[in-house]
Structures are given as C-alpha cells and as structure tokens.
C-alpha cells in the first residue's frame, strides 16, 4: 500500500487497516498527520471546544509487589519511604480538591497485599462521602485483588461499584503486547487480563479510559497492535470514553532509553486519533510533555487537555514535574482558538468553562 492510498483512506473517513496505519506512521510527514487527525477530531467533536478536568491523583500506597522496570514510584514494604495513606491525610486532600472545584478523584496505588477488600471499600465510601466521584482502580489493581482474595473480576467490580466506584482509569496498559509486558512489567496483568477487566467493566455499565505508555522497549508495530486491540474491544463494548497516550519518562533506576521528544509524541497522538475512529475523545499529555506541547496537541487530533492534576506523584517520581492551574489551563485552550469547557471523569460538561 502506498502513502497516497493510505492518505486517501484517512481523508475519505474509511476505517484504516493495519497496513495503512503502518504506512502513515512510517512515511507521512508531521503536518499531513496533523491535518488528517484534526479532520477526524472535528468529525467526532464538531464544536470548537476543548475540555479539561479538575481532579486530584491520589496514590493510596506506593508499596507494590510488581516491581515494574519503568516505575520510579513503587517501594518495597521494608523501604523507609513506603507508605499507606491514612484517613486523616486522605480527608485533607479530598477537602482541598472540593475547595478547588474538583469533581472527582483519580484513585490508584501499588499492588499492596496487606490491604484487604474491606480497606478499599471503606476508602471508596470515604471519597464519595465528600461528594466527589471516584475514577479509580486500574485493571492491574483489579486483577491483583481478584487473585489475592480468590474472587472473580466481576465480583471485585461489583463490590467496588456497590461502595461507590464511578469509573475506571486506563492505567497499567503500557503496551498491550505480552512480549513487552514480560520485559517491563512481568508481575502485573497481561494484555488479555487488562482487556478482560475493561470488557467486564463495560458490560456492567462502567465507563473507562484507555492509555498507552510508549517509547521504551516496544517496536512501532507493537504500538499499532496496542491501538488495534483497543479499537476491537471498543467495537464490542463502546465503553471507552477517551484515549490518553504518553511517552515513557526514564527515572534513575528504571529502563534507560533516550527520552522521546515532542515530535514523536505528536506523531503517535495523531495516528491514535486516526486509528481509534470509534473513540469520542483523545487527550493531550501535558503532564509528561509540558504545557507548550500540550497546547500544540490540540492541533494534532486531541480535543481534551486532561486534568489540572492538583496532585501527581508517579510521573514526578521519574523527575518530570509540570503543573497547571485551572486558570492556566483555560488560557492555553483559549489561545489555541478553542472555548474551554470543564468536564467530569466521563466527559459530561460541568459548566460553561
């Protein structure tokens, strides 16, 4: 398949084949990808709006048995920096989030075998008691808890929904190819298990996001396999709200590779918008790339600038720290000639801005 043929498919709103996506990713120039992706973006979201969220990323523990080779955040139980968040500290964080106009909490943590199901259910109830929705527990956490307590995935989800779980984040996807996962996260859910949690959640009516962390040991072809596996599941369930790709950020004791630049990130973002034709939203990753590239991403197919991230710990542990206030987020969007619109975790508008 030629580049011209692949471009024609994308321009005519026909579904990209795997081969066409390969050709576009390898051969199309950056501005062509931007133009094609932006056209798809406006087919999904025709208004000149760009959304953002106000939330807080609370990591309830950094104790983890997975030992992922890309993660600078986790600690062994015996480590001096290991922690489990206490209720008083959690309550302070929740109160501050409400005061700053937050709508939900992104609640995730390490795979800590000492925290039982009741512990998790109690924290879900505590978060909901503050009037905040809970966007929490990525698939690897669900899989870990199911295996730890001899439960089915559906049983874990049902108990968490009964306690107040609102939606599920797409964390822990990395690359949905087991060759890669065996290299970087062998102690965590495999690709089939990750997709299985999302399928079960969607069938229960839970909405979820999907992610991809790229730029470590995977190949370009494996990045595409990841996208096509997400597209296939979305065809079946329709439960994904958005897709968030971000480049791997090496830390001091993690897999050492050359840090990916903004150009390669934007190529992947644009291609994601083209391949994931059944996803309503694609989110920019300013947390890893910085505000300027996040703003440019709004011209490469992204229609959402993500969250203000009142708190973020995992990326920061790798030595990368960017911060945006709500006012700055709105300014970036408006300077890109879009109207800013706050949304919640499942992309329901919260207000005018």
ABEGO torsion letter per residue (X at the ends): XBAAAAAAAAAAGBBBBAAAAAAAAAABBAAAAAAAAAAAAAAABABBBBBBBBBBBBBABABBAAGBAABAABBBAABAABBBBBAAAAAAAAAAAAAAGBABBBBBBBBBAABBAAAAAAAAAAAAAAGBBBBBGBAAAAAAAAAAAGBBAAAAAAAAAAAGBABBBABGAEBBBAAAAAAABAABBBAAAAAAAAAAAAAAGBBBBBBBBBGBABBAAAAAAAAAAAAAAAAAAGABABBBBBBBBBBAABBBBBBBBAAAAAAAAAAAAAABAABABBBBBAAAAEAAAAAAAAAAGBABAEBAGABBAAAAAAGBBBBBBAAAAAAAAAAAGBBBBBBBAAGBBABAX
